[in-house]
Amino acid sequence: MSRRSLLRAFGAGAAGATLAGCGVPAAFVEPGDRAGRDSSATDRTLHFANWPLYIDTDDEDESKRPTLDAFSKRTGISVTYTEEINDNDEFFGKISPALMNHQETGRDLIVISDWMAARFVRLGWVQEMDRAKQPNVAKYLDPLLRSPAFDEGRRHSVPWQSGITGIAYNRKKLGREIRSTGDLWAADLRGRVTLLSGLDESFALLMQGNGVDITRWTADDFHEICEQTQKRVRSKHIRRFTGNDYIKDLATGDVLACQAYSGDVIQLQADNPDIEFVVPEEGAELWAESLMIPNLARHKRNAERLVDHYYDPEVAAELATWVNYVCPVPAARDVLASSKDEETAALAEDPLIFPDDAMRKRLAIARDITSEERMDFAKKWNSIVGL
């Protein structure tokens, strides 16, 4: 399942609208009511909820997680690690009753996609982290990820891993290069192109193809891409809309070009070197899944220490070798480059893990869809996609 999970039907839109009223969410928690009694000094534990397959494991014993075990050994803090997040909306539904009713969630640290993190920040459901106690985050966090529109200065969130939504294509079968989003609409690709079905996953790249600055896109920009996409559906240029099943279509050759995530393409290239990933000339979306501390967490200080642990370049490098997403700690590149293992050292040169300067100039974080916009936008997009 994609960690950039599908926005299905009107579930997320309805949730956002239900919680909104008069411009202020009905379930909004004031800053003074977010912190609980922190037991970190006396209770050396921590509950960390994450997605499946999103942390390093020992080759001989998958129950062991080397980077997490190293943290526990160094600090004496025992971490209960659960792989319970399979979908952003599903997880929202699981913990929102507690958060909106000013109750503990039982979790000290969670990882959710930034478009969902934006909702948590707007609702006041997560606590501000103390950067003075997170020197590694302050020093090593990638400048491109430091200040998304939904969380100025990253006060409430810290990227766990990052990624790029761009274009993947089979160069050998297509017989030419793709350099821009506009290249998807060439006549010889009619019926051989797929787009991502999720609203939050799709719109930014399409807007960038129109030359839009996605850090401050407007409703008019959104409606324009909807009209363009609708025409391409009617003309049968777009084969279909997908979740992560685009991977199979591209691997079999049923599709020659598609919207894709950088992390997936790294895996595809291992089996098929003809698959290429492109950050279009007009730009591509840089996104993240971020660590957040829910309201009333009992071990906030312990959670802050764990977050900072993963921003040590040595630790970030170890994690990067396993998950193969864009590493939010650029300094980890030098750590990998110095490795005596050739395969490990080669990862330092992979632009899908450490984007080079030319690629970085074309990456941007899209401003999120607001709660006021979401229901109408989801309704319109889903009618085109067929959800």
PyMOL commands that set and color helices and strands:
alter all, ss='L'
color gray80, all
select helices_A, chain A and resi 11-18+31-33+66-75+88-100+114-123+131-133+135-140+143-145+152-154+171-174+181-185+187-189+199-209+214-216+219-234+246-252+262-271+300-309+313-323+332-337+342-347+357-360+371-385
alter helices_A, ss='H'
color red, helices_A
select strands_A, chain A and resi 45-50+78-83+109-113+158-170+193-196+238-242+257-261+275-278+284-292+363-364
alter strands_A, ss='S'
color yellow, strands_A
deselect
rebuild
show_as cartoon
